[in-house]
């Protein structure tokens, strides 16, 4: 079975004051899941591209997820496929 395509979400805060650009600027963000499915949210490490799970374990449809981040951080949001286990007796 083919995995669903990833949904990419980038946090771009371009209106940062000049004095704040020299150091990381923390931001509180809230992500609303209106996809119709459960999702996982991963932070993308800027140097390695490694996906680091932020939502444990997932965010349900209609729920929100809050986290602290920094200007320029990028995230990947993946829809989770519903798994059905059949028991044949």
HTML snippet that shows the backbone in 3Dmol.js (N, CA, C, O; Angstrom):
<script src="https://3Dmol.org/build/3Dmol-min.js"></script>
<div id="view" style="width:600px;height:400px;position:relative"></div>
<script>
const pdb = `
ATOM      1  N   UNK A   1       0.843  -1.173   0.000  1.00  0.00           N
ATOM      2  CA  UNK A   1       0.000   0.000   0.000  1.00  0.00           C
ATOM      3  C   UNK A   1       0.890   1.239   0.000  1.00  0.00           C
ATOM      4  O   UNK A   1       1.874   1.301   0.738  1.00  0.00           O
ATOM      5  N   UNK A   2       0.556   2.196  -0.802  1.00  0.00           N
ATOM      6  CA  UNK A   2       1.333   3.409  -0.935  1.00  0.00           C
ATOM      7  C   UNK A   2       0.976   4.384   0.187  1.00  0.00           C
ATOM      8  O   UNK A   2      -0.199   4.578   0.496  1.00  0.00           O
ATOM      9  N   UNK A   3       1.989   4.992   0.792  1.00  0.00           N
ATOM     10  CA  UNK A   3       1.761   5.954   1.878  1.00  0.00           C
ATOM     11  C   UNK A   3       1.155   7.239   1.313  1.00  0.00           C
ATOM     12  O   UNK A   3       1.460   7.629   0.186  1.00  0.00           O
ATOM     13  N   UNK A   4       0.292   7.899   2.100  1.00  0.00           N
ATOM     14  CA  UNK A   4      -0.303   9.153   1.624  1.00  0.00           C
ATOM     15  C   UNK A   4       0.780  10.222   1.497  1.00  0.00           C
ATOM     16  O   UNK A   4       1.772  10.181   2.225  1.00  0.00           O
ATOM     17  N   UNK A   5       0.604  11.176   0.582  1.00  0.00           N
ATOM     18  CA  UNK A   5       1.614  12.220   0.423  1.00  0.00           C
ATOM     19  C   UNK A   5       1.683  13.087   1.671  1.00  0.00           C
ATOM     20  O   UNK A   5       0.686  13.293   2.363  1.00  0.00           O
ATOM     21  N   UNK A   6       2.861  13.580   1.938  1.00  0.00           N
ATOM     22  CA  UNK A   6       3.064  14.442   3.103  1.00  0.00           C
ATOM     23  C   UNK A   6       2.531  15.840   2.811  1.00  0.00           C
ATOM     24  O   UNK A   6       2.540  16.299   1.669  1.00  0.00           O
ATOM     25  N   UNK A   7       2.081  16.483   3.830  1.00  0.00           N
ATOM     26  CA  UNK A   7       1.635  17.867   3.738  1.00  0.00           C
ATOM     27  C   UNK A   7       2.731  18.700   4.393  1.00  0.00           C
ATOM     28  O   UNK A   7       3.101  18.441   5.539  1.00  0.00           O
ATOM     29  N   UNK A   8       3.249  19.684   3.688  1.00  0.00           N
ATOM     30  CA  UNK A   8       4.336  20.476   4.227  1.00  0.00           C
ATOM     31  C   UNK A   8       3.814  21.791   4.794  1.00  0.00           C
ATOM     32  O   UNK A   8       2.956  22.449   4.205  1.00  0.00           O
ATOM     33  N   UNK A   9       4.349  22.148   5.937  1.00  0.00           N
ATOM     34  CA  UNK A   9       3.954  23.374   6.611  1.00  0.00           C
ATOM     35  C   UNK A   9       5.224  24.091   7.025  1.00  0.00           C
ATOM     36  O   UNK A   9       6.040  23.542   7.764  1.00  0.00           O
ATOM     37  N   UNK A  10       5.390  25.305   6.556  1.00  0.00           N
ATOM     38  CA  UNK A  10       6.565  26.084   6.943  1.00  0.00           C
ATOM     39  C   UNK A  10       6.128  27.291   7.734  1.00  0.00           C
ATOM     40  O   UNK A  10       5.161  27.970   7.388  1.00  0.00           O
ATOM     41  N   UNK A  11       6.849  27.542   8.789  1.00  0.00           N
ATOM     42  CA  UNK A  11       6.594  28.713   9.597  1.00  0.00           C
ATOM     43  C   UNK A  11       7.537  29.810   9.110  1.00  0.00           C
ATOM     44  O   UNK A  11       8.748  29.739   9.319  1.00  0.00           O
ATOM     45  N   UNK A  12       6.976  30.813   8.467  1.00  0.00           N
ATOM     46  CA  UNK A  12       7.780  31.905   7.944  1.00  0.00           C
ATOM     47  C   UNK A  12       7.305  33.195   8.590  1.00  0.00           C
ATOM     48  O   UNK A  12       6.179  33.641   8.365  1.00  0.00           O
ATOM     49  N   UNK A  13       8.150  33.769   9.371  1.00  0.00           N
ATOM     50  CA  UNK A  13       7.810  35.015  10.046  1.00  0.00           C
ATOM     51  C   UNK A  13       8.785  36.078   9.548  1.00  0.00           C
ATOM     52  O   UNK A  13       9.868  36.255  10.106  1.00  0.00           O
ATOM     53  N   UNK A  14       8.388  36.776   8.499  1.00  0.00           N
ATOM     54  CA  UNK A  14       9.291  37.703   7.845  1.00  0.00           C
ATOM     55  C   UNK A  14       9.264  39.095   8.466  1.00  0.00           C
ATOM     56  O   UNK A  14      10.156  39.903   8.208  1.00  0.00           O
ATOM     57  N   UNK A  15       8.265  39.381   9.272  1.00  0.00           N
ATOM     58  CA  UNK A  15       8.127  40.713   9.839  1.00  0.00           C
ATOM     59  C   UNK A  15       8.858  40.833  11.174  1.00  0.00           C
ATOM     60  O   UNK A  15       8.386  41.518  12.081  1.00  0.00           O
ATOM     61  N   UNK A  16       9.997  40.175  11.297  1.00  0.00           N
ATOM     62  CA  UNK A  16      10.779  40.199  12.526  1.00  0.00           C
ATOM     63  C   UNK A  16      11.596  41.487  12.571  1.00  0.00           C
ATOM     64  O   UNK A  16      12.225  41.848  11.576  1.00  0.00           O
ATOM     65  N   UNK A  17      11.598  42.185  13.701  1.00  0.00           N
ATOM     66  CA  UNK A  17      12.411  43.409  13.802  1.00  0.00           C
ATOM     67  C   UNK A  17      13.891  43.107  13.573  1.00  0.00           C
ATOM     68  O   UNK A  17      14.354  42.005  13.869  1.00  0.00           O
ATOM     69  N   UNK A  18      14.631  44.077  13.051  1.00  0.00           N
ATOM     70  CA  UNK A  18      16.050  43.902  12.755  1.00  0.00           C
ATOM     71  C   UNK A  18      16.839  43.460  13.974  1.00  0.00           C
ATOM     72  O   UNK A  18      17.703  42.592  13.848  1.00  0.00           O
ATOM     73  N   UNK A  19      16.578  44.018  15.144  1.00  0.00           N
ATOM     74  CA  UNK A  19      17.319  43.663  16.352  1.00  0.00           C
ATOM     75  C   UNK A  19      17.107  42.210  16.743  1.00  0.00           C
ATOM     76  O   UNK A  19      17.959  41.630  17.417  1.00  0.00           O
ATOM     77  N   UNK A  20      15.996  41.606  16.340  1.00  0.00           N
ATOM     78  CA  UNK A  20      15.698  40.233  16.732  1.00  0.00           C
ATOM     79  C   UNK A  20      16.273  39.211  15.766  1.00  0.00           C
ATOM     80  O   UNK A  20      16.304  38.024  16.092  1.00  0.00           O
ATOM     81  N   UNK A  21      16.729  39.626  14.589  1.00  0.00           N
ATOM     82  CA  UNK A  21      17.230  38.672  13.589  1.00  0.00           C
ATOM     83  C   UNK A  21      18.570  38.065  13.964  1.00  0.00           C
ATOM     84  O   UNK A  21      18.935  37.017  13.430  1.00  0.00           O
ATOM     85  N   UNK A  22      19.305  38.684  14.854  1.00  0.00           N
ATOM     86  CA  UNK A  22      20.624  38.183  15.213  1.00  0.00           C
ATOM     87  C   UNK A  22      20.568  37.012  16.181  1.00  0.00           C
ATOM     88  O   UNK A  22      21.585  36.354  16.401  1.00  0.00           O
ATOM     89  N   UNK A  23      19.414  36.736  16.762  1.00  0.00           N
ATOM     90  CA  UNK A  23      19.290  35.608  17.694  1.00  0.00           C
ATOM     91  C   UNK A  23      17.955  34.902  17.431  1.00  0.00           C
ATOM     92  O   UNK A  23      17.038  35.502  16.871  1.00  0.00           O
ATOM     93  N   UNK A  24      17.846  33.639  17.830  1.00  0.00           N
ATOM     94  CA  UNK A  24      16.586  32.922  17.626  1.00  0.00           C
ATOM     95  C   UNK A  24      15.429  33.626  18.337  1.00  0.00           C
ATOM     96  O   UNK A  24      15.569  34.086  19.470  1.00  0.00           O
ATOM     97  N   UNK A  25      14.298  33.700  17.661  1.00  0.00           N
ATOM     98  CA  UNK A  25      13.118  34.332  18.226  1.00  0.00           C
ATOM     99  C   UNK A  25      12.057  33.259  18.419  1.00  0.00           C
ATOM    100  O   UNK A  25      11.581  32.657  17.456  1.00  0.00           O
ATOM    101  N   UNK A  26      11.697  33.029  19.668  1.00  0.00           N
ATOM    102  CA  UNK A  26      10.717  31.994  19.988  1.00  0.00           C
ATOM    103  C   UNK A  26       9.308  32.475  19.661  1.00  0.00           C
ATOM    104  O   UNK A  26       8.983  33.652  19.814  1.00  0.00           O
ATOM    105  N   UNK A  27       8.486  31.542  19.209  1.00  0.00           N
ATOM    106  CA  UNK A  27       7.086  31.822  18.907  1.00  0.00           C
ATOM    107  C   UNK A  27       6.224  30.681  19.431  1.00  0.00           C
ATOM    108  O   UNK A  27       6.597  29.513  19.320  1.00  0.00           O
ATOM    109  N   UNK A  28       5.088  31.015  19.994  1.00  0.00           N
ATOM    110  CA  UNK A  28       4.088  30.012  20.360  1.00  0.00           C
ATOM    111  C   UNK A  28       3.182  29.847  19.145  1.00  0.00           C
ATOM    112  O   UNK A  28       2.624  30.825  18.648  1.00  0.00           O
ATOM    113  N   UNK A  29       3.034  28.616  18.665  1.00  0.00           N
ATOM    114  CA  UNK A  29       2.176  28.379  17.503  1.00  0.00           C
ATOM    115  C   UNK A  29       1.115  27.346  17.850  1.00  0.00           C
ATOM    116  O   UNK A  29       1.291  26.530  18.754  1.00  0.00           O
ATOM    117  N   UNK A  30       0.019  27.397  17.119  1.00  0.00           N
ATOM    118  CA  UNK A  30      -1.082  26.457  17.312  1.00  0.00           C
ATOM    119  C   UNK A  30      -1.482  25.946  15.932  1.00  0.00           C
ATOM    120  O   UNK A  30      -1.770  26.729  15.026  1.00  0.00           O
ATOM    121  N   UNK A  31      -1.496  24.640  15.787  1.00  0.00           N
ATOM    122  CA  UNK A  31      -1.858  24.009  14.518  1.00  0.00           C
ATOM    123  C   UNK A  31      -3.217  23.356  14.686  1.00  0.00           C
ATOM    124  O   UNK A  31      -3.407  22.533  15.581  1.00  0.00           O
ATOM    125  N   UNK A  32      -4.162  23.716  13.831  1.00  0.00           N
ATOM    126  CA  UNK A  32      -5.505  23.140  13.851  1.00  0.00           C
ATOM    127  C   UNK A  32      -5.567  22.030  12.797  1.00  0.00           C
ATOM    128  O   UNK A  32      -5.189  22.244  11.645  1.00  0.00           O
ATOM    129  N   UNK A  33      -6.043  20.847  13.193  1.00  0.00           N
ATOM    130  CA  UNK A  33      -6.182  19.742  12.248  1.00  0.00           C
ATOM    131  C   UNK A  33      -7.601  19.737  11.699  1.00  0.00           C
ATOM    132  O   UNK A  33      -8.543  19.349  12.391  1.00  0.00           O
ATOM    133  N   UNK A  34      -7.746  20.165  10.471  1.00  0.00           N
ATOM    134  CA  UNK A  34      -9.044  20.158   9.786  1.00  0.00           C
ATOM    135  C   UNK A  34      -8.962  19.267   8.545  1.00  0.00           C
ATOM    136  O   UNK A  34      -9.674  19.494   7.566  1.00  0.00           O
ATOM    137  N   UNK A  35      -8.102  18.263   8.588  1.00  0.00           N
ATOM    138  CA  UNK A  35      -7.841  17.415   7.421  1.00  0.00           C
ATOM    139  C   UNK A  35      -8.862  16.294   7.247  1.00  0.00           C
ATOM    140  O   UNK A  35      -8.979  15.718   6.166  1.00  0.00           O
ATOM    141  N   UNK A  36      -9.606  15.984   8.324  1.00  0.00           N
ATOM    142  CA  UNK A  36     -10.526  14.857   8.251  1.00  0.00           C
ATOM    143  C   UNK A  36      -9.890  13.552   8.709  1.00  0.00           C
ATOM    144  O   UNK A  36     -10.560  12.520   8.757  1.00  0.00           O
ATOM    145  N   UNK A  37      -8.605  13.585   9.047  1.00  0.00           N
ATOM    146  CA  UNK A  37      -7.880  12.392   9.497  1.00  0.00           C
ATOM    147  C   UNK A  37      -6.952  12.750  10.654  1.00  0.00           C
ATOM    148  O   UNK A  37      -6.730  13.921  10.963  1.00  0.00           O
ATOM    149  N   UNK A  38      -6.415  11.699  11.283  1.00  0.00           N
ATOM    150  CA  UNK A  38      -5.384  11.904  12.301  1.00  0.00           C
ATOM    151  C   UNK A  38      -4.090  12.301  11.595  1.00  0.00           C
ATOM    152  O   UNK A  38      -3.824  11.852  10.481  1.00  0.00           O
ATOM    153  N   UNK A  39      -3.291  13.141  12.241  1.00  0.00           N
ATOM    154  CA  UNK A  39      -2.021  13.552  11.660  1.00  0.00           C
ATOM    155  C   UNK A  39      -0.904  13.484  12.695  1.00  0.00           C
ATOM    156  O   UNK A  39      -1.145  13.536  13.901  1.00  0.00           O
ATOM    157  N   UNK A  40       0.314  13.368  12.197  1.00  0.00           N
ATOM    158  CA  UNK A  40       1.519  13.498  13.011  1.00  0.00           C
ATOM    159  C   UNK A  40       2.231  14.769  12.567  1.00  0.00           C
ATOM    160  O   UNK A  40       2.222  15.116  11.386  1.00  0.00           O
ATOM    161  N   UNK A  41       2.846  15.458  13.523  1.00  0.00           N
ATOM    162  CA  UNK A  41       3.574  16.684  13.218  1.00  0.00           C
ATOM    163  C   UNK A  41       5.045  16.458  13.545  1.00  0.00           C
ATOM    164  O   UNK A  41       5.401  16.075  14.660  1.00  0.00           O
ATOM    165  N   UNK A  42       5.895  16.706  12.542  1.00  0.00           N
ATOM    166  CA  UNK A  42       7.341  16.526  12.700  1.00  0.00           C
ATOM    167  C   UNK A  42       8.049  17.854  12.454  1.00  0.00           C
ATOM    168  O   UNK A  42       7.705  18.589  11.528  1.00  0.00           O
ATOM    169  N   UNK A  43       9.042  18.155  13.292  1.00  0.00           N
ATOM    170  CA  UNK A  43       9.940  19.272  13.044  1.00  0.00           C
ATOM    171  C   UNK A  43      11.026  18.764  12.116  1.00  0.00           C
ATOM    172  O   UNK A  43      11.509  17.645  12.290  1.00  0.00           O
ATOM    173  N   UNK A  44      11.421  19.562  11.129  1.00  0.00           N
ATOM    174  CA  UNK A  44      12.468  19.181  10.189  1.00  0.00           C
ATOM    175  C   UNK A  44      13.778  19.825  10.637  1.00  0.00           C
ATOM    176  O   UNK A  44      13.914  21.048  10.635  1.00  0.00           O
ATOM    177  N   UNK A  45      14.747  18.977  11.026  1.00  0.00           N
ATOM    178  CA  UNK A  45      16.046  19.477  11.474  1.00  0.00           C
ATOM    179  C   UNK A  45      16.695  20.222  10.308  1.00  0.00           C
ATOM    180  O   UNK A  45      16.823  19.652   9.224  1.00  0.00           O
ATOM    181  N   UNK A  46      17.109  21.480  10.496  1.00  0.00           N
ATOM    182  CA  UNK A  46      17.601  22.285   9.376  1.00  0.00           C
ATOM    183  C   UNK A  46      18.917  21.795   8.778  1.00  0.00           C
ATOM    184  O   UNK A  46      19.191  22.066   7.609  1.00  0.00           O
ATOM    185  N   UNK A  47      19.732  21.087   9.543  1.00  0.00           N
ATOM    186  CA  UNK A  47      21.028  20.635   9.026  1.00  0.00           C
ATOM    187  C   UNK A  47      20.983  19.237   8.430  1.00  0.00           C
ATOM    188  O   UNK A  47      21.628  18.967   7.417  1.00  0.00           O
ATOM    189  N   UNK A  48      20.216  18.343   9.060  1.00  0.00           N
ATOM    190  CA  UNK A  48      20.218  16.945   8.627  1.00  0.00           C
ATOM    191  C   UNK A  48      18.973  16.545   7.843  1.00  0.00           C
ATOM    192  O   UNK A  48      18.983  15.528   7.151  1.00  0.00           O
ATOM    193  N   UNK A  49      17.896  17.336   7.941  1.00  0.00           N
ATOM    194  CA  UNK A  49      16.645  16.959   7.293  1.00  0.00           C
ATOM    195  C   UNK A  49      15.884  15.894   8.057  1.00  0.00           C
ATOM    196  O   UNK A  49      14.826  15.449   7.614  1.00  0.00           O
ATOM    197  N   UNK A  50      16.418  15.476   9.214  1.00  0.00           N
ATOM    198  CA  UNK A  50      15.756  14.461  10.040  1.00  0.00           C
ATOM    199  C   UNK A  50      14.397  14.963  10.507  1.00  0.00           C
ATOM    200  O   UNK A  50      14.247  16.127  10.877  1.00  0.00           O
ATOM    201  N   UNK A  51      13.399  14.064  10.487  1.00  0.00           N
ATOM    202  CA  UNK A  51      12.067  14.386  10.985  1.00  0.00           C
ATOM    203  C   UNK A  51      11.999  14.016  12.457  1.00  0.00           C
ATOM    204  O   UNK A  51      12.248  12.868  12.827  1.00  0.00           O
ATOM    205  N   UNK A  52      11.662  14.992  13.298  1.00  0.00           N
ATOM    206  CA  UNK A  52      11.598  14.782  14.740  1.00  0.00           C
ATOM    207  C   UNK A  52      10.137  14.921  15.161  1.00  0.00           C
ATOM    208  O   UNK A  52       9.555  16.002  15.063  1.00  0.00           O
ATOM    209  N   UNK A  53       9.546  13.814  15.634  1.00  0.00           N
ATOM    210  CA  UNK A  53       8.133  13.800  16.008  1.00  0.00           C
ATOM    211  C   UNK A  53       7.869  14.784  17.138  1.00  0.00           C
ATOM    212  O   UNK A  53       8.547  14.759  18.165  1.00  0.00           O
ATOM    213  N   UNK A  54       6.884  15.648  16.944  1.00  0.00           N
ATOM    214  CA  UNK A  54       6.497  16.627  17.957  1.00  0.00           C
ATOM    215  C   UNK A  54       5.175  16.249  18.613  1.00  0.00           C
ATOM    216  O   UNK A  54       4.986  16.499  19.803  1.00  0.00           O
ATOM    217  N   UNK A  55       4.268  15.655  17.863  1.00  0.00           N
ATOM    218  CA  UNK A  55       2.955  15.257  18.391  1.00  0.00           C
ATOM    219  C   UNK A  55       3.050  13.824  18.878  1.00  0.00           C
ATOM    220  O   UNK A  55       3.448  12.933  18.127  1.00  0.00           O
ATOM    221  N   UNK A  56       2.691  13.603  20.113  1.00  0.00           N
ATOM    222  CA  UNK A  56       2.787  12.262  20.682  1.00  0.00           C
ATOM    223  C   UNK A  56       1.409  11.807  21.111  1.00  0.00           C
ATOM    224  O   UNK A  56       0.854  12.417  22.025  1.00  0.00           O
ATOM    225  N   UNK A  57       0.816  10.789  20.526  1.00  0.00           N
ATOM    226  CA  UNK A  57       1.291  10.128  19.310  1.00  0.00           C
ATOM    227  C   UNK A  57       0.788  10.807  18.049  1.00  0.00           C
ATOM    228  O   UNK A  57       1.470  10.765  17.025  1.00  0.00           O
ATOM    229  N   UNK A  58      -0.398  11.439  18.090  1.00  0.00           N
ATOM    230  CA  UNK A  58      -0.936  12.078  16.897  1.00  0.00           C
ATOM    231  C   UNK A  58      -1.941  13.148  17.302  1.00  0.00           C
ATOM    232  O   UNK A  58      -2.254  13.311  18.481  1.00  0.00           O
ATOM    233  N   UNK A  59      -2.444  13.878  16.297  1.00  0.00           N
ATOM    234  CA  UNK A  59      -3.449  14.921  16.519  1.00  0.00           C
ATOM    235  C   UNK A  59      -4.717  14.486  15.801  1.00  0.00           C
ATOM    236  O   UNK A  59      -4.711  14.294  14.585  1.00  0.00           O
ATOM    237  N   UNK A  60      -5.792  14.331  16.539  1.00  0.00           N
ATOM    238  CA  UNK A  60      -7.060  13.886  15.969  1.00  0.00           C
ATOM    239  C   UNK A  60      -7.695  14.976  15.108  1.00  0.00           C
ATOM    240  O   UNK A  60      -7.420  16.162  15.292  1.00  0.00           O
ATOM    241  N   UNK A  61      -8.539  14.568  14.178  1.00  0.00           N
ATOM    242  CA  UNK A  61      -9.281  15.510  13.360  1.00  0.00           C
ATOM    243  C   UNK A  61     -10.113  16.415  14.277  1.00  0.00           C
ATOM    244  O   UNK A  61     -10.776  15.934  15.196  1.00  0.00           O
ATOM    245  N   UNK A  62     -10.075  17.706  14.024  1.00  0.00           N
ATOM    246  CA  UNK A  62     -10.830  18.668  14.814  1.00  0.00           C
ATOM    247  C   UNK A  62     -10.087  19.163  16.042  1.00  0.00           C
ATOM    248  O   UNK A  62     -10.545  20.089  16.711  1.00  0.00           O
ATOM    249  N   UNK A  63      -8.944  18.557  16.348  1.00  0.00           N
ATOM    250  CA  UNK A  63      -8.165  18.956  17.522  1.00  0.00           C
ATOM    251  C   UNK A  63      -7.084  19.958  17.117  1.00  0.00           C
ATOM    252  O   UNK A  63      -6.779  20.128  15.937  1.00  0.00           O
ATOM    253  N   UNK A  64      -6.523  20.606  18.116  1.00  0.00           N
ATOM    254  CA  UNK A  64      -5.422  21.527  17.874  1.00  0.00           C
ATOM    255  C   UNK A  64      -4.182  21.027  18.608  1.00  0.00           C
ATOM    256  O   UNK A  64      -4.269  20.215  19.530  1.00  0.00           O
ATOM    257  N   UNK A  65      -3.038  21.527  18.182  1.00  0.00           N
ATOM    258  CA  UNK A  65      -1.763  21.142  18.785  1.00  0.00           C
ATOM    259  C   UNK A  65      -0.937  22.408  18.957  1.00  0.00           C
ATOM    260  O   UNK A  65      -0.666  23.116  17.988  1.00  0.00           O
ATOM    261  N   UNK A  66      -0.541  22.688  20.187  1.00  0.00           N
ATOM    262  CA  UNK A  66       0.246  23.882  20.481  1.00  0.00           C
ATOM    263  C   UNK A  66       1.689  23.492  20.775  1.00  0.00           C
ATOM    264  O   UNK A  66       1.955  22.467  21.403  1.00  0.00           O
ATOM    265  N   UNK A  67       2.618  24.326  20.309  1.00  0.00           N
ATOM    266  CA  UNK A  67       4.014  24.100  20.624  1.00  0.00           C
ATOM    267  C   UNK A  67       4.779  25.404  20.521  1.00  0.00           C
ATOM    268  O   UNK A  67       4.316  26.359  19.897  1.00  0.00           O
ATOM    269  N   UNK A  68       5.939  25.440  21.129  1.00  0.00           N
ATOM    270  CA  UNK A  68       6.833  26.582  21.005  1.00  0.00           C
ATOM    271  C   UNK A  68       7.842  26.257  19.925  1.00  0.00           C
ATOM    272  O   UNK A  68       8.355  25.140  19.854  1.00  0.00           O
ATOM    273  N   UNK A  69       8.126  27.248  19.078  1.00  0.00           N
ATOM    274  CA  UNK A  69       9.058  27.050  17.987  1.00  0.00           C
ATOM    275  C   UNK A  69       9.882  28.318  17.830  1.00  0.00           C
ATOM    276  O   UNK A  69       9.816  29.220  18.666  1.00  0.00           O
ATOM    277  N   UNK A  70      10.647  28.381  16.769  1.00  0.00           N
ATOM    278  CA  UNK A  70      11.484  29.545  16.498  1.00  0.00           C
ATOM    279  C   UNK A  70      11.286  29.989  15.058  1.00  0.00           C
ATOM    280  O   UNK A  70      10.931  29.188  14.193  1.00  0.00           O
ATOM    281  N   UNK A  71      11.516  31.262  14.809  1.00  0.00           N
ATOM    282  CA  UNK A  71      11.414  31.821  13.469  1.00  0.00           C
ATOM    283  C   UNK A  71      12.282  31.000  12.524  1.00  0.00           C
ATOM    284  O   UNK A  71      13.443  30.723  12.822  1.00  0.00           O
ATOM    285  N   UNK A  72      11.714  30.611  11.381  1.00  0.00           N
ATOM    286  CA  UNK A  72      12.462  29.869  10.375  1.00  0.00           C
ATOM    287  C   UNK A  72      12.352  28.363  10.476  1.00  0.00           C
ATOM    288  O   UNK A  72      12.790  27.661   9.565  1.00  0.00           O
ATOM    289  N   UNK A  73      11.784  27.843  11.552  1.00  0.00           N
ATOM    290  CA  UNK A  73      11.624  26.391  11.665  1.00  0.00           C
ATOM    291  C   UNK A  73      10.601  25.897  10.646  1.00  0.00           C
ATOM    292  O   UNK A  73       9.651  26.606  10.314  1.00  0.00           O
ATOM    293  N   UNK A  74      10.803  24.680  10.156  1.00  0.00           N
ATOM    294  CA  UNK A  74       9.881  24.058   9.202  1.00  0.00           C
ATOM    295  C   UNK A  74       9.342  22.770   9.804  1.00  0.00           C
ATOM    296  O   UNK A  74      10.009  22.105  10.598  1.00  0.00           O
ATOM    297  N   UNK A  75       8.119  22.434   9.407  1.00  0.00           N
ATOM    298  CA  UNK A  75       7.454  21.249   9.921  1.00  0.00           C
ATOM    299  C   UNK A  75       6.867  20.447   8.770  1.00  0.00           C
ATOM    300  O   UNK A  75       6.556  20.998   7.714  1.00  0.00           O
ATOM    301  N   UNK A  76       6.717  19.146   8.977  1.00  0.00           N
ATOM    302  CA  UNK A  76       6.032  18.283   8.023  1.00  0.00           C
ATOM    303  C   UNK A  76       4.869  17.653   8.761  1.00  0.00           C
ATOM    304  O   UNK A  76       5.021  17.153   9.875  1.00  0.00           O
ATOM    305  N   UNK A  77       3.703  17.680   8.129  1.00  0.00           N
ATOM    306  CA  UNK A  77       2.496  17.084   8.709  1.00  0.00           C
ATOM    307  C   UNK A  77       2.099  15.910   7.829  1.00  0.00           C
ATOM    308  O   UNK A  77       1.915  16.068   6.622  1.00  0.00           O
ATOM    309  N   UNK A  78       1.966  14.725   8.435  1.00  0.00           N
ATOM    310  CA  UNK A  78       1.605  13.514   7.693  1.00  0.00           C
ATOM    311  C   UNK A  78       0.249  12.996   8.154  1.00  0.00           C
ATOM    312  O   UNK A  78       0.008  12.831   9.349  1.00  0.00           O
ATOM    313  N   UNK A  79      -0.628  12.744   7.195  1.00  0.00           N
ATOM    314  CA  UNK A  79      -1.900  12.093   7.518  1.00  0.00           C
ATOM    315  C   UNK A  79      -1.632  10.629   7.838  1.00  0.00           C
ATOM    316  O   UNK A  79      -0.811   9.985   7.185  1.00  0.00           O
ATOM    317  N   UNK A  80      -2.319  10.111   8.832  1.00  0.00           N
ATOM    318  CA  UNK A  80      -2.153   8.712   9.212  1.00  0.00           C
ATOM    319  C   UNK A  80      -3.263   7.884   8.591  1.00  0.00           C
ATOM    320  O   UNK A  80      -4.433   8.265   8.622  1.00  0.00           O
ATOM    321  N   UNK A  81      -2.888   6.764   8.036  1.00  0.00           N
ATOM    322  CA  UNK A  81      -3.832   5.858   7.399  1.00  0.00           C
ATOM    323  C   UNK A  81      -4.532   5.028   8.466  1.00  0.00           C
ATOM    324  O   UNK A  81      -3.902   4.558   9.414  1.00  0.00           O
ATOM    325  N   UNK A  82      -5.821   4.855   8.305  1.00  0.00           N
ATOM    326  CA  UNK A  82      -6.585   4.027   9.236  1.00  0.00           C
ATOM    327  C   UNK A  82      -6.227   2.570   8.997  1.00  0.00           C
ATOM    328  O   UNK A  82      -6.249   2.087   7.865  1.00  0.00           O
ATOM    329  N   UNK A  83      -5.900   1.886  10.069  1.00  0.00           N
ATOM    330  CA  UNK A  83      -5.522   0.463   9.980  1.00  0.00           C
ATOM    331  C   UNK A  83      -6.664  -0.380  10.511  1.00  0.00           C
ATOM    332  O   UNK A  83      -7.154  -0.148  11.616  1.00  0.00           O
ATOM    333  N   UNK A  84      -7.089  -1.361   9.722  1.00  0.00           N
ATOM    334  CA  UNK A  84      -8.135  -2.281  10.139  1.00  0.00           C
ATOM    335  C   UNK A  84      -7.517  -3.660  10.252  1.00  0.00           C
ATOM    336  O   UNK A  84      -6.895  -4.153   9.311  1.00  0.00           O
ATOM    337  N   UNK A  85      -7.690  -4.273  11.401  1.00  0.00           N
ATOM    338  CA  UNK A  85      -7.163  -5.625  11.623  1.00  0.00           C
ATOM    339  C   UNK A  85      -8.335  -6.597  11.591  1.00  0.00           C
ATOM    340  O   UNK A  85      -9.302  -6.458  12.339  1.00  0.00           O
ATOM    341  N   UNK A  86      -8.226  -7.564  10.726  1.00  0.00           N
ATOM    342  CA  UNK A  86      -9.294  -8.570  10.598  1.00  0.00           C
ATOM    343  C   UNK A  86      -8.894  -9.833  11.356  1.00  0.00           C
ATOM    344  O   UNK A  86      -7.771 -10.318  11.217  1.00  0.00           O
ATOM    345  N   UNK A  87      -9.798 -10.349  12.139  1.00  0.00           N
ATOM    346  CA  UNK A  87      -9.591 -11.632  12.797  1.00  0.00           C
ATOM    347  C   UNK A  87     -10.484 -12.646  12.117  1.00  0.00           C
ATOM    348  O   UNK A  87     -11.707 -12.508  12.112  1.00  0.00           O
ATOM    349  N   UNK A  88      -9.868 -13.668  11.542  1.00  0.00           N
ATOM    350  CA  UNK A  88     -10.641 -14.730  10.897  1.00  0.00           C
ATOM    351  C   UNK A  88     -10.597 -15.951  11.811  1.00  0.00           C
ATOM    352  O   UNK A  88      -9.525 -16.456  12.144  1.00  0.00           O
ATOM    353  N   UNK A  89     -11.755 -16.404  12.199  1.00  0.00           N
ATOM    354  CA  UNK A  89     -11.846 -17.556  13.103  1.00  0.00           C
ATOM    355  C   UNK A  89     -12.333 -18.751  12.338  1.00  0.00           C
ATOM    356  O   UNK A  89     -12.482 -19.832  12.909  1.00  0.00           O
TER     357      UNK A  89
END
`;
const viewer = $3Dmol.createViewer("view");
viewer.addModel(pdb, "pdb");
viewer.setStyle({}, {cartoon: {color: "spectrum"}});
viewer.zoomTo();
viewer.render();
</script>
